[in-house]
C-alpha cells in the first residue's frame, strides 16, 4: 500500500488550523498547485473527502475530525524525534475568560522565567468554546469554569473559585431578597461558566430576577455596574481590585457561588512539554487562597 508521507499529514494539520489551502501552503512554503495536488493525493489514499468547501474556507469533515487526535500524536512524536532539547518548544492553551485574564498571565510569567525557551499561544473564550477548540485540536490544554461531562477528554479539578454579586458604592450592601430581584442583573452570556454557576443557584433558590442584561466581557459588566445600570455577577478575581479601591461593593445574598476551575486534556497522550507545565500548575500555590 502506498502510505501518505509526512508531507501529506503536515498539510492536513495546517489546513485544519488555517481553514484555507492557500494559507496552509504559505505556512509550509508550498506552491498552491503543489498543496492542491498533495491534498488530492491524500484524499485518494484515504478513500474519502477530507474537507467541505464553504466559499474560500475548507471545513473538516467528520472523518477528518476523527483523524485529528491520532494525527496530533503522530506530529508531536515526530517533533520529539527531531527536537533533542526537552525544555524548548511551544504550548498551545485555550482558557475561559476568568482563568485567561486573571490567573494565567502571572503563572505563565513564572513558568517562562523557569523555562525561557518554551513559548505559549493562548486563546480566550467561554467554557463551552474551550471544549470545541480542544476537539478541533487547536490546543493541547484547556482551562474551564464549573462542572462538565465529557467522554472525549480527561478533566480534572485544578483550584477553587468564588463568584460574587456586586454593585456600585451608591447601592446599599444589605439588600433584601425582593430588592435584589428588582435590580437589573448584568451577567455573562450563555455558555459562560460564570453564567452556568449563577443559573444553577437561581434555580436552587427559585429566584427569577425581573431584568437580565447579557454582556460578553467582564470589563463591560464592571463598567455598566459602576455607571449604575444594575448589579453584576463575576468571579471575585475579576472585581477584587475595584472592591479594594472602593469602586465596587460586594452584595450580601444567600447564593452559594463557589465553583472549580478544571483542566481539560486529551486522553492517553501528553507531550513532555505539557507534562512539565502540568507539574508546575499542580505545584504552584493557589492565588489569593482560592
N, C-alpha and C positions, 0 to 999 in steps of 0.2 A: 504493500500500500504506500502511496506517495503522501507522506505526512506533511502537514503545514510546517513551515520553517519558523524560527523565532521572529523573523521579519513580519510574517503574517500576524502573529499574536501581538506584537508591539503595535501594529497598525490597528488591530481590533480594539486594543486598550485605548489608544489615542483617540479613535473615533468616538468611543463611548464617553470619553471625558469631554471632548470638544463638540460633539453632536454635529460635526462637519468634516467631510472628507478633505476639503481644501485646508482647513486649519490643522487637521491631523497630518497631512502631507507636509505642511510647513514645519510642524513640530519635529518631524522625523527626517527633514531635509530630503524629501522625495518630490519628484515631479508629480503634477496632477494625474498624468496618464499612468505613471508607474503605480501610484497609490490605487487608482481605479482598477488597474489590472490585478494588483495583489488582492484587493477585496473580492473581485470576481473569482479569482483562483480559490480563495479561502471558502467562499460560499459553495463553489463546486465540490471541493473536497469534503466539506461537511454535509453536503447534500440538501441544504435549505437556505433560504434568505436569512440574513442576519440583521437587516435594518429595514424600516419603513421610511419612505421619503415624505416629509411634510415641508413643502417649499424647498428651502436650501438646507433644512435640518435633516439629519439622519436619526431616527428614533429606534433604539434597540428593540428587537422582537423578544418575546418571552424566552425563546431558545437562547438568545444572546445573554439575557439577564441570568439564566440558569448557568451559563458557562462562566460568568464573571468571577464568582468566588474561586473556582479552580484556576482560572487564568491569573488572578491576583497572586495566589500561592506560587504558581509557576514563575511569574515575573519577579517576585520578591526573592525566590530561591536563586534565580538566575543572577539577580543583583548581588546576592551574598557571595556567590561563587566568584564574581569579578571584583567585588569590593572587599579587600582584606582588612579594612580599618573598621573595627567594631563600634567605634564611637563617632562615626561620620555618616551622614545621610539626611533624609527628610521624613518627618512625620506629618501625616495629614489628619487633622482633627476637625470635628464638627460639634458645635455646642449650642445649647439653649442660651437665650439672651442673658439670663442672670449669671450663669456659670461663665460664659464667654466675656462678659463685661466686667464682672466684679471679683471673680476668683482666678481665672486662668492667667490674666496678664502678669500678676505677681508671681504665680507658680512657674510660668514659662521663663520669667526673668531669672528666677533662682536656678532652674534646670539648665538654662543656657549658660549661666556662669560656671556650672559644673562641667558642661559638655558643649563648649563653644562651636564645635563643628557639626552639631545637629541642628538642622533648620526645621521650621514649622510652617504649615499652611493651616489657617484657622478660618472656618466659616461659621457664621452665627445665624440661627433660625429658631423657630419654635420646636418643641419637643417632638411633635408628630413628623415634622420635616427632617429631623435628625435621623429617624429610622428610615425614611425614604432615601436619604442620601447614602446611608450606610448600605442599604440594599443595592444601590446603584454602584457600589464600590468607589464612592467619591471620598471616602475617609477610612482610616484604619481604626479610629477610636471615636466614640460618640459620648456626649455628656447630656443627660436629660434630667428633667424635674418630675418628681411624682412617680407613681406606680405604672408599670406597663407589662403586658404579657406578650411574649414573642417566642415562637419555637425556632426562629431563624438565628437569633443572636444569643450570646451569653451576656446576661445582665446582672450586675452585682451592685450592692449598696456601696456608696463612697463616703458621704458625710451628710449630716442633718442640716436642715434649713428651717427658717421661720418666716412665714408670710404674715403681714400686719395690715390693719386698717389705719389710715392716716388722713388728716385733714389740714386745713390752713390754720395758723395760730389764732385766727379770729373765732374759730369754732370751739365750742365747749367740749372738753375731753370726755366728760361723763354723760354722754347722750343716752337716753332711754332707747329701748328696742324700737319703739314707734318712731322716735326721732331719727334713728339710724335708717330705718326703712323708707322714710320720706325723703331722704337725701338722694341726690343723683350719684350713682355708683359708677366710678370711672375705672374700667377693668381692661385686661388684656383680651386679645381676640381668641376665638375658638381654636383649639389645637395647642394653646399655650399650657405649660404645666401649671403656672400660677392660676390660670383660669379654671383648670380642672380641679385643683385643690379647693378653690373658693366655691365652686358649684357643688362639690361633694358636701361641704359643710352647710351651705344654704339648704340643701335637700334634707340633711340630717335634722336641722332645726326647723324645717318647714317655713323658712323665710322666703319672701318674694319681694325684693326691692321694687319700688314703683317705676324707677327710671334707670336704665343702664346705658352708659356711653362706652363704646369699644374704641380703644386706641392701641396700635400695634407696638409702640415703643415705650419703654419705661420712662424715658425722659419726657415724652409728650404727656404721659399721665401725671408726672410730678408737676410739670408746668401748669397743667389745667387745674390741679388741686390748689396750687399756690394762688391762682387767679380767682379762686372761689367758685369754680364750676361744679364742685361736688367733693365727695370723699373718694380716696383711692385705695387700691389693694395691690401691694407689691411685696416682694421679699424684703426683709429688714436690711439685707446687704445693699439694696438699691437706694434706700432712703436714709441710711444711718447718718451720713454726713449732713444732710439737710435737717434732720432732727437735732443733731448736736449743735447746729448753728441756729436753731430756733426758727427755721424757715417752714418747718412742718411739725405737726404734733401727732403722737400716737393716740388712737382712739380705743377706749375700752369696749370689749364685746365678749360674748360667750363663744365666739367662733374659735375652733381649735384648728389652727392653720399650720401645724408642723408638717413637714414633708421631708423627703430624702432626695438627694442628688444621686444619680446612678450612672455607672459606666456601661457603655454598650460596646461589645467586642464581637468580632467574627469568631465563630466556633472553630475549634480544632487546630488553629494555627496563629502564632504570634511571632512576627519577625523580631530579631534580637533588639533592635532599637525600641520597639514598642514595649518589650519586656522590661527594658531598662527604665522607660518612662513610667510604666505601671508600678514598678517597685518604688520609684520616687514618690508617686502620688499616694501610695499607701503608707509610706514612712513620714510624709510631711504632716506636721501638726495642723488641725483644723484652724481656720481663720476666725477670729472673734469668738472662739469657743464653740462654734457651730459644728 
